[in-house]
Amino acid sequence: MAFAGTDAAAFERSFASTEAARPSGEQKGQGRVRKFFAIEREGVKEALTLDLPIYPNGADEVVASVVSEQRIEN
């Protein structure tokens, strides 16, 4: 998901306040930072990446992506 005109700092604070998300790394680029989180919900593991500006200004572009563990049931 991508958001434009978003307060990136508030978005990150509200997300990080959930107890399910555990930080698992960070990668800084030129003007952007990627923050990685691990989530386990109902036995399913998910990897979440937030792409945020290094210097948020209250009207930012934020990109969030999630990759989920595949579950196959017979």
Backbone bond lengths (Angstrom), bond angles and torsions (degrees), N, CA, C in turn:
res aa  C-N    CA-C-N  psi(-1)  N-CA   C-N-CA  omega(-1)  CA-C   N-CA-C  phi
1 M - - - 1.422 - - 1.519 107.93 -
2 A 1.294 116.01 143.79 1.458 121.48 177.47 1.520 108.69 -124.29
3 F 1.305 115.61 140.41 1.455 122.16 179.70 1.521 108.50 -127.38
4 A 1.306 117.88 138.11 1.463 122.38 175.34 1.522 108.19 -119.10
5 G 1.317 116.85 149.41 1.456 121.16 180.00 1.512 112.93 69.99
6 T 1.328 116.88 29.13 1.459 123.01 -175.93 1.518 110.30 -105.43
7 D 1.305 116.69 147.11 1.458 121.34 173.38 1.532 106.98 -79.12
8 A 1.331 116.73 100.30 1.464 121.92 -174.58 1.522 112.41 -61.69
9 A 1.328 117.55 -39.21 1.466 120.80 -179.20 1.532 110.52 -64.32
10 A 1.323 117.48 -43.06 1.469 120.84 178.80 1.524 111.06 -68.06
11 F 1.340 116.41 -38.65 1.463 120.81 177.99 1.524 110.00 -60.06
12 E 1.330 116.71 -47.69 1.464 120.62 -179.90 1.523 111.37 -64.36
13 R 1.333 118.14 -42.26 1.470 121.10 179.18 1.520 111.03 -61.20
14 S 1.326 118.03 -44.22 1.463 120.32 -178.42 1.524 110.77 -67.64
15 F 1.318 116.76 -35.63 1.458 119.81 178.40 1.522 111.18 -71.32
16 A 1.327 116.52 -46.02 1.461 120.88 -176.81 1.524 111.96 -67.34
17 S 1.324 118.07 -19.31 1.457 120.32 -179.99 1.527 112.27 -74.34
18 T 1.340 117.64 -14.36 1.468 119.43 176.13 1.519 108.57 -72.39
19 E 1.299 116.37 137.01 1.457 120.67 -176.17 1.518 112.52 -75.31
20 A 1.314 118.40 -16.40 1.462 121.18 -176.43 1.521 112.54 -74.62
21 A 1.328 118.04 -25.95 1.465 121.59 -174.98 1.525 111.34 -89.65
22 R 1.342 115.80 125.17 1.462 121.57 175.65 1.517 108.81 -112.98
23 P 1.329 119.08 126.82 1.471 120.59 177.71 1.526 110.35 -60.15
24 S 1.336 116.65 137.80 1.463 119.50 179.56 1.524 112.87 -130.81
25 G 1.327 117.68 7.81 1.455 119.61 176.13 1.509 112.38 155.98
26 E 1.328 114.22 171.65 1.459 120.97 -179.08 1.526 108.26 -153.36
27 Q 1.315 116.04 144.72 1.460 121.74 -179.55 1.525 108.34 -139.25
28 K 1.332 116.59 119.06 1.464 120.50 -178.50 1.515 110.29 -98.21
29 G 1.316 114.80 136.92 1.448 122.02 175.15 1.524 108.58 -121.40
30 Q 1.292 115.62 -164.56 1.454 120.03 -179.57 1.532 109.25 -83.17
31 G 1.314 117.02 100.52 1.457 121.83 178.13 1.518 114.85 90.01
32 R 1.344 118.48 -11.70 1.472 121.79 -177.96 1.530 109.05 -132.49
33 V 1.313 115.34 155.73 1.458 121.30 174.31 1.526 107.60 -132.27
34 R 1.322 115.67 136.69 1.474 120.99 174.96 1.510 107.86 -106.11
35 K 1.323 115.43 128.51 1.453 121.42 178.78 1.519 108.05 -116.81
36 F 1.325 114.99 131.91 1.459 121.42 -175.55 1.524 109.66 -109.69
37 F 1.336 115.06 139.34 1.458 121.94 -179.71 1.519 109.64 -134.07
38 A 1.322 115.43 149.90 1.465 121.90 174.27 1.525 107.53 -112.72
39 I 1.312 115.25 135.29 1.470 121.21 -179.09 1.523 107.75 -131.27
40 E 1.314 116.77 139.11 1.461 120.83 171.84 1.514 107.51 -128.08
41 R 1.342 114.68 115.85 1.461 121.59 -179.16 1.513 108.97 -127.29
42 E 1.311 115.17 127.00 1.467 121.92 177.32 1.523 111.06 51.39
43 G 1.341 116.79 39.01 1.454 121.64 177.02 1.516 115.13 80.64
44 V 1.328 118.24 1.66 1.468 122.31 179.88 1.523 108.81 -106.65
45 K 1.347 116.32 128.37 1.459 121.05 179.23 1.522 109.82 -89.26
46 E 1.332 115.62 138.74 1.462 122.04 178.81 1.524 108.91 -132.62
47 A 1.307 115.75 147.08 1.461 122.12 174.61 1.520 106.88 -115.17
48 L 1.310 116.87 124.46 1.461 122.30 -178.17 1.519 109.47 -114.95
49 T 1.319 116.67 136.82 1.458 122.70 175.40 1.524 108.71 -121.28
50 L 1.326 116.35 128.93 1.458 122.23 172.79 1.524 107.61 -109.34
51 D 1.305 117.10 129.16 1.460 122.78 176.43 1.525 106.58 -109.55
52 L 1.336 116.10 112.27 1.458 122.33 -171.51 1.526 110.65 -126.98
53 P 1.331 117.53 156.09 1.468 119.01 173.57 1.532 109.55 -72.49
54 I 1.333 116.40 146.79 1.464 119.72 177.63 1.526 110.10 -66.05
55 Y 1.325 116.42 -37.68 1.472 121.19 -179.04 1.527 109.18 -118.92
56 P 1.354 117.58 86.13 1.464 120.04 -178.98 1.529 111.67 -64.67
57 N 1.342 115.64 146.38 1.469 119.61 179.41 1.528 112.78 -125.19
58 G 1.331 118.35 9.00 1.462 121.43 177.97 1.510 114.09 93.80
59 A 1.336 118.36 -12.93 1.471 122.48 177.26 1.521 107.57 -134.49
60 D 1.325 115.12 63.07 1.458 122.28 -168.63 1.531 112.71 -102.36
61 E 1.320 114.68 167.45 1.463 122.36 170.38 1.520 107.70 -100.18
62 V 1.315 116.48 127.42 1.460 122.68 -179.64 1.516 107.82 -125.96
63 V 1.330 116.08 135.40 1.459 121.00 176.72 1.520 107.70 -122.49
64 A 1.325 116.91 128.73 1.466 122.57 177.78 1.525 108.11 -123.56
65 S 1.332 116.24 132.14 1.464 119.68 177.45 1.522 109.27 -134.86
66 V 1.328 114.84 146.38 1.461 121.57 -178.26 1.517 108.97 -130.10
67 V 1.334 114.78 135.44 1.454 121.76 173.06 1.520 105.87 -119.47
68 S 1.315 116.12 128.39 1.455 120.83 -175.78 1.520 110.83 -112.28
69 E 1.322 114.95 146.54 1.453 121.83 175.58 1.530 108.62 -64.58
70 Q 1.311 116.47 135.05 1.461 120.47 179.61 1.508 110.41 -78.25
71 R 1.328 115.60 135.18 1.468 121.13 176.92 1.510 108.66 -116.72
72 I 1.319 115.18 128.09 1.459 120.67 177.67 1.519 107.80 -117.38
73 E 1.308 115.18 125.66 1.466 119.91 179.67 1.514 109.76 -118.20
74 N 1.305 115.99 139.73 1.482 120.95 178.58 1.495 109.95 -100.74
